[in-house]
Amino acid sequence: MFPNSILGRPPFTPNHQQHNFFALSPTLYSHQQLIDAQFNFQNADLSRAVSLQQLTYGNVSPISPLFRGRKRLSDEKNLPLDGKRQRFHSPHQEPTVLNHLVPLSGDRRYSMPPLFHTNYVPDIVRCVPPFREIPILEPREITLPEAKDKLSQQILELFEACQQQVSDLKKKELCRAQLQREIQLLFPQSRLFLVGSSLNGFGTRSSDGDLCLVVKDEPVNQKTEARHILTLVHKHFCTRLSGYIERPQLIRAKVPIVKFRDKVSCVEFDLNVNNIVGIRNTFLLRTYAYLENRVRPLVLVIKKWASHHDINDASRGTLSSYSLVLMVLHYLQTLPEPILPSIQKIYPESFSPAIQLHLVHQVPCNVPPYLSKNESNLGDLLLGFLKYYATEFDWNSQMISVREAKAIPRPDGIEWRNKYICVEEPFDGTNTARAVHEKQKFDMIKDQFLKSWHRLRNKKDLNSILPLRAAVLKR
């Protein structure tokens, strides 16, 4: 996003020891301290940094008329490769990385409060811990299943047309890396992680980017501390980064976020603070995604189906994409001949919440493919998924648990009592479907499962429940 900035050049030597993930003070930062931090940054001597007004996007302006909304004009096709892809192939650009490790040597273990002293001047070289580059994880080679019937073929074709491409992931990763350097001017020891569908294997070409800003290795109060931190980040985006980020909005929800759009990549992002479980479950789902070759196509078509029927939007009281993915995994685990196991049971140490965050990206590489005796095709699995939740699953007394690989009785806690849908988060045990809090929305979800099952069973044509042409155009 800011390719000419000196922030893109790691100024550190690789000679360091690996210590705890973060060394930030557990102090609850007051609103005034955070405002002071921004004031100090704005008045700091950043003469070594290139101002945003001087930055360019290769040979193309960052606000080039080539980019209007999400669609690129056809003229861009005639640009030379180095004009369109300068962002990725610039000789001054560091290699694409996944999420930087945060090794802190003994002499760099300082706490956060000095950031808020009125005379503090951020020093880019002095404050940011040394980097250890982690290359983007290429998924293991996985052959797509064969499609011998029309319905399975339609599912595969939709998957191949809409699945997220490597180039899409690289765009998001480059934004993450550059934004991390900018945010580290405010919080020097913070780290920015790409999470969610962009990285868990279930993303599409149109998937937004989810970012998690980790400022310390312990919980953050989302109502106070997280909001204060995001207020600073939001102001930083509105001022210093206004030429590259548009429509930044601070959403004061239960888990507050900053929503924004990167003008260069045209990607929409949501940024939260210290949602650590989101980092862990990203790589848990990534492991499931590449464990068996029928999982990703099935999840993608179900997400498209749910979106088409308006039951895939937690902000409107229906199912989040994360809950939908867990529902698909649970179904595949509970078949008479399971297609998926509980990998948390098989590899408890690999998916322990105690594993440091800079190691979780390695886990999917250490889990071998699962060999299932179930030979059901994609069409049969889609039909079975709809039937399971339309007629078999007991919504009133059961909870969906991927961790246990079965439906389990609902707990008696307040979070589960009188809830319409209960889907257990595999790490922290919360209800990922708590957004479904109106009976009308719950009835609409159940009704759509039942209607779609009947239609698909009768016609065996995916178009009967999901118009394929429109789905492909949305990507």
C-alpha positions in Angstrom: 0.0 0.0 0.0 2.9 2.3 0.7 5.7 0.7 -1.4 8.3 3.5 -1.4 8.2 4.0 2.4 11.3 3.2 4.3 9.0 1.3 6.6 9.1 -1.5 4.0 12.8 -2.2 4.6 13.5 -4.3 7.7 16.4 -2.5 9.4 17.3 -5.3 11.8 19.8 -8.1 11.9 18.5 -11.6 12.3 20.7 -12.3 15.3 18.3 -12.6 18.2 16.9 -15.0 20.7 13.3 -16.1 20.8 11.4 -15.1 23.9 7.8 -14.5 24.9 5.4 -13.4 22.2 4.8 -10.0 23.6 6.4 -8.0 26.4 3.7 -5.3 26.7 2.6 -4.0 30.1 -0.8 -5.2 31.3 -1.7 -1.6 32.2 -5.2 -0.6 31.1 -4.4 2.5 29.0 -6.7 5.4 29.7 -8.4 7.3 26.9 -6.2 10.4 27.7 -3.0 8.3 27.4 -4.1 7.0 24.0 -4.9 10.5 22.8 -1.5 11.7 24.1 0.1 8.9 22.1 -1.5 10.2 18.9 -0.5 13.7 19.8 3.1 12.7 20.3 3.2 10.8 17.1 1.8 13.6 15.1 4.4 16.0 16.5 7.3 13.5 16.4 10.3 14.0 14.2 9.6 11.5 11.4 12.1 13.0 9.0 13.4 9.5 8.1 10.0 8.4 6.9 8.7 9.4 3.5 5.4 11.3 3.7 2.3 9.8 2.2 2.0 12.6 -0.3 5.3 11.5 -1.9 4.4 7.8 -2.1 3.5 6.2 -5.4 2.1 2.9 -6.5 4.8 1.8 -8.9 4.2 3.9 -12.0 0.5 4.3 -11.2 -1.0 6.8 -8.8 -2.6 5.2 -5.7 -5.8 7.1 -6.6 -5.6 6.3 -10.2 -8.8 6.5 -12.3 -8.2 2.8 -13.1 -9.7 2.0 -9.8 -13.4 2.9 -9.3 -15.2 0.9 -6.7 -14.5 -2.8 -6.9 -14.3 -3.1 -10.7 -11.3 -2.2 -12.8 -11.7 -0.6 -16.1 -10.9 -2.6 -19.2 -8.1 -0.3 -20.0 -6.1 -1.8 -17.2 -5.8 -5.0 -19.3 -3.5 -3.1 -21.7 -1.1 -2.0 -19.0 2.3 -3.7 -18.9 2.7 -6.3 -16.1 5.0 -4.1 -14.1 2.4 -1.3 -14.2 -0.3 -3.5 -12.8 1.7 -5.6 -10.5 4.4 -3.2 -9.3 3.1 -3.7 -5.8 4.2 -7.3 -5.8 7.3 -7.3 -8.0 9.0 -4.0 -7.0 12.7 -4.6 -6.3 12.3 -2.6 -3.2 9.5 -4.7 -1.8 10.2 -7.3 0.8 9.0 -10.9 0.1 5.4 -11.6 0.9 5.0 -13.0 4.4 2.2 -14.5 6.4 2.3 -13.1 9.9 5.5 -11.8 11.4 7.0 -13.4 14.5 7.7 -11.2 17.4 10.9 -12.4 19.0 12.1 -10.0 21.8 15.7 -10.1 22.9 16.5 -9.4 26.5 17.6 -5.8 25.9 14.3 -5.1 24.1 11.9 -6.1 26.8 10.6 -2.7 27.7 7.0 -1.9 28.7 4.4 0.2 27.0 3.8 3.2 29.4 6.8 5.3 28.0 4.9 5.5 24.7 2.5 7.9 26.5 5.0 10.3 28.0 4.5 13.8 26.6 8.1 14.0 25.4 8.1 10.5 23.7 9.2 10.5 20.1 8.6 7.2 18.2 11.8 5.9 16.8 11.1 3.4 14.0 14.4 1.5 14.2 14.6 1.6 18.0 11.1 0.5 18.9 10.1 -2.2 16.5 11.4 -5.6 17.5 13.5 -7.5 14.9 11.6 -9.5 12.3 11.8 -13.1 11.4 10.2 -13.7 8.1 7.5 -16.4 7.8 6.7 -17.3 4.2 3.1 -17.5 3.0 1.9 -21.1 3.6 1.1 -22.8 0.3 -1.5 -25.4 0.9 -0.6 -29.0 0.3 -1.3 -30.4 -3.1 -4.9 -31.7 -3.0 -6.7 -33.2 -6.0 -10.4 -32.2 -6.3 -12.9 -35.0 -6.1 -14.3 -36.5 -9.3 -17.8 -35.5 -10.4 -19.8 -38.2 -12.1 -23.2 -36.7 -11.7 -24.7 -33.3 -12.7 -25.1 -31.9 -9.2 -21.6 -32.7 -8.1 -20.3 -31.2 -11.4 -22.2 -28.0 -10.7 -20.7 -27.8 -7.2 -17.2 -28.3 -8.5 -17.6 -25.7 -11.3 -18.9 -23.1 -8.9 -16.0 -23.8 -6.5 -13.4 -23.5 -9.2 -14.9 -20.2 -10.5 -15.3 -18.6 -7.1 -12.5 -19.9 -4.8 -10.0 -17.3 -3.6 -6.8 -17.2 -5.8 -3.3 -16.9 -4.5 -3.1 -13.4 -6.1 -6.1 -12.4 -4.0 -4.4 -13.6 -0.8 -1.1 -11.8 -1.7 -3.0 -8.5 -2.1 -4.5 -8.8 1.4 -1.2 -9.9 2.9 0.7 -7.0 1.4 -1.9 -4.6 2.9 -1.5 -6.3 6.3 2.3 -6.0 6.2 2.2 -2.3 5.3 -0.6 -1.5 7.8 1.3 -3.3 10.5 4.3 -1.0 10.1 2.0 2.1 10.2 0.2 0.9 13.4 3.6 0.1 15.0 4.2 3.9 15.0 1.5 4.0 17.6 2.0 0.7 19.3 5.6 -0.4 18.6 5.3 -4.0 19.9 1.9 -4.8 18.3 1.4 -7.3 15.6 -1.3 -7.4 12.9 -2.7 -10.8 11.8 -4.7 -11.7 8.8 -7.5 -14.0 10.0 -10.8 -15.5 8.9 -11.9 -16.7 5.5 -8.9 -15.1 3.7 -6.6 -17.5 5.4 -8.6 -20.4 6.6 -9.1 -22.0 3.1 -12.8 -21.1 2.7 -12.4 -17.7 1.1 -13.9 -16.6 -2.2 -12.7 -14.0 -4.7 -15.0 -11.4 -3.1 -14.2 -12.3 0.6 -13.3 -9.3 2.7 -10.1 -9.2 4.8 -10.3 -9.7 8.5 -7.4 -8.3 10.6 -6.6 -8.8 14.3 -4.4 -6.2 16.0 -2.6 -7.9 19.0 -1.3 -5.3 21.4 -0.5 -7.7 24.3 -0.6 -11.3 25.3 -3.5 -11.1 27.7 -7.3 -10.2 27.3 -8.3 -6.7 26.4 -11.5 -5.1 27.7 -13.5 -4.7 24.5 -15.8 -2.0 25.8 -13.1 0.3 27.0 -9.5 -0.5 26.1 -10.2 -1.9 22.6 -12.4 1.0 21.8 -9.7 3.5 22.8 -7.1 1.7 20.8 -9.3 1.6 17.7 -10.1 5.3 18.2 -6.4 6.0 17.7 -6.1 3.7 14.8 -9.2 5.2 13.2 -7.8 8.7 13.5 -4.5 7.6 12.1 -6.3 6.1 9.1 -8.3 9.3 8.6 -5.2 11.6 8.7 -1.9 10.0 7.8 -3.3 7.3 5.5 -6.3 9.2 4.0 -4.7 8.9 0.5 -4.7 5.1 0.7 -7.6 4.2 2.9 -11.2 5.3 2.3 -14.4 5.1 4.3 -12.8 4.2 7.7 -15.6 3.6 10.2 -15.3 2.9 13.9 -18.1 0.4 14.7 -18.8 0.4 18.5 -20.2 -3.2 18.7 -19.7 -5.8 21.4 -16.4 -6.5 19.7 -15.6 -3.1 18.2 -14.0 -2.9 14.8 -12.6 -0.4 12.3 -14.0 -1.0 8.8 -12.2 0.4 5.8 -11.3 0.0 2.2 -7.8 -0.1 0.7 -7.9 2.0 -2.5 -5.1 0.2 -4.2 -6.2 -3.4 -3.8 -9.9 -2.5 -3.6 -10.3 -4.9 -0.6 -12.7 -4.2 2.3 -11.2 -4.9 5.7 -12.5 -5.3 9.3 -9.9 -4.7 12.0 -10.4 -5.8 15.7 -8.1 -5.8 18.7 -6.8 -8.8 20.6 -9.4 -11.3 19.3 -6.8 -14.0 19.9 -9.3 -16.9 19.5 -9.9 -15.7 15.9 -6.2 -16.3 15.1 -6.3 -19.8 16.6 -9.5 -20.9 14.9 -8.3 -19.6 11.5 -5.6 -22.2 11.5 -7.9 -24.9 13.0 -10.3 -24.3 10.1 -7.4 -24.2 7.6 -6.4 -27.7 8.8 -9.9 -29.0 8.3 -10.1 -27.3 4.8 -7.2 -29.3 3.5 -7.8 -32.5 5.4 -10.2 -34.0 2.9 -10.8 -32.9 -0.7 -14.6 -32.6 -0.5 -14.6 -30.1 2.4 -13.7 -26.8 0.6 -16.1 -27.2 -2.4 -19.0 -28.2 -0.1 -18.4 -25.3 2.3 -18.2 -22.8 -0.5 -21.5 -23.8 -2.1 -23.2 -23.8 1.2 -22.0 -20.3 2.0 -23.2 -19.1 -1.4 -26.5 -20.8 -0.9 -27.0 -19.2 2.6 -26.0 -15.8 1.3 -28.4 -16.0 -1.6 -31.3 -16.8 0.8 -30.3 -14.0 3.3 -29.4 -16.3 6.2 -25.7 -15.6 6.2 -25.4 -12.2 8.0 -24.8 -12.1 11.8 -25.4 -8.3 11.8 -29.0 -9.0 10.7 -29.6 -11.7 13.2 -28.8 -14.7 11.0 -25.8 -17.1 10.8 -22.2 -15.9 10.4 -19.9 -17.5 7.9 -17.9 -18.9 10.7 -21.0 -20.6 12.2 -21.9 -22.0 8.8 -18.5 -23.5 8.4 -18.6 -25.2 11.8 -22.1 -26.5 10.9 -20.7 -28.1 7.7 -17.7 -29.6 9.6 -20.0 -31.0 12.3 -22.2 -32.6 9.7 -19.2 -34.3 8.0 -18.0 -35.5 11.4 -21.4 -37.1 12.4 -22.0 -39.2 9.3 -22.3 -43.0 9.9 -19.0 -43.2 8.1 -17.3 -39.9 9.1 -15.6 -37.8 6.4 -13.8 -35.7 9.1 -12.5 -36.5 12.6 -12.1 -34.2 15.6 -8.5 -33.1 15.0 -8.4 -31.4 18.4 -8.9 -34.9 20.0 -6.3 -36.5 17.7 -3.7 -33.7 18.1 -4.5 -32.1 21.4 -1.0 -30.6 21.8 -1.0 -29.1 18.3 -4.3 -27.2 19.0 -3.7 -26.3 22.6 -4.7 -22.7 23.5 -1.3 -22.5 25.2 0.6 -22.6 22.0 2.2 -19.2 21.3 0.6 -17.3 18.4 3.8 -17.2 16.3 3.7 -21.0 16.1 0.0 -21.7 15.2 0.7 -21.2 11.4 2.8 -24.3 11.4 0.1 -26.7 12.7 -1.8 -27.3 9.4 1.5 -28.5 7.8 1.9 -31.1 10.5 -1.5 -32.9 10.1 -1.6 -35.5 7.4 -4.7 -35.9 5.1 -7.6 -37.9 6.6 -8.5 -41.1 4.7 -12.2 -41.6 5.0 -14.1 -44.8 3.9 -17.1 -42.6 3.0 -17.3 -42.3 -0.8 -20.3 -40.0 -1.0 -20.2 -37.5 -3.9 -20.5 -33.8 -3.4 -24.2 -33.8 -4.6 -25.2 -36.4 -2.0 -23.3 -34.5 0.7 -25.0 -31.3 -0.1 -28.4 -33.0 0.1 -27.5 -34.7 3.3 -26.4 -31.4 4.9 -29.7 -29.8 4.1 -31.7 -32.8 5.3 -29.6 -33.1 8.6 -30.4 -29.6 9.7 -34.0 -29.7 8.3 -35.2 -32.9 9.9 -32.6 -34.6 12.1 -30.8 -32.1 14.3 -32.5 -31.3 17.6 -32.3 -27.5 17.8 -34.0 -27.4 21.2 -31.7 -29.5 23.2 -28.5 -30.1 21.2 -25.3 -28.0 20.6 -23.1 -28.3 17.6 -19.6 -29.2 18.7 -16.7 -29.6 16.2 -14.4 -30.1 19.2 -16.2 -33.2 20.2 -17.2 -34.3 16.7 -20.8 -34.8 17.7 -24.0 -33.1 18.9 -23.8 -32.7 22.7 -26.4 -31.6 25.2 -26.7 -27.8 25.7 -24.9 -26.4 28.7 -27.1 -24.8 31.4 -25.1 -21.5 31.3 -26.7 -18.2 30.6 -25.1 -18.0 27.2 -26.9 -21.1 26.1 -30.2 -20.8 27.9 -33.1 -19.8 25.7 -30.9 -19.5 22.6 -32.3 -20.7 19.2 -29.1 -22.0 17.7 -26.0 -23.2 19.7 -22.7 -23.7 17.9 -19.7 -24.2 20.2 -16.6 -22.2 19.5 -13.8 -24.9 19.4 -11.4 -22.9 21.6 -13.2 -20.7 24.1 -16.5 -22.6 24.2 -18.7 -19.6 23.5 -21.8 -19.6 21.2 -20.8 -18.5 17.7 -24.5 -18.4 16.7 -25.7 -16.0 19.4 -26.6 -13.4 16.8 -29.7 -15.5 16.0 -31.8 -14.1 18.9 -35.2 -13.6 17.2 -37.6 -16.5 16.7 -38.6 -15.0 13.3 -35.1 -15.3 12.0 -34.6 -18.7 13.4 -37.8 -19.9 11.8 -36.6 -18.4 8.5 -33.4 -20.3 8.7 -35.1 -23.6 9.5 -37.6 -23.1 6.7 -34.9 -22.4 4.2 -33.1 -25.7 5.1 -36.4 -27.6 4.6 -37.5 -25.9 1.4 -34.1 -26.2 -0.2 -33.8 -29.9 0.7 -37.1 -30.7 -0.9 -36.3 -28.7 -4.1 -32.8 -30.2 -4.5 -34.0 -33.7 -3.8 -36.6 -33.4 -6.5 -34.7 -31.7 -9.2 -31.0 -32.6 -8.5 -30.1 -29.3 -10.1 -28.1 -26.7 -8.1 -29.9 -23.9 -9.9 -33.1 -24.9 -8.1 -31.7 -23.5 -4.8 -28.9 -21.2 -6.1 -28.8 -19.4 -9.4 -25.3 -20.3 -10.6 -24.8 -17.5 -13.1 -25.5 -14.9 -10.4 -23.4 -16.7 -7.9 -20.4 -16.8 -10.3 -20.7 -13.1 -11.1 -20.6 -12.2 -7.4 -17.5 -14.4 -7.1 
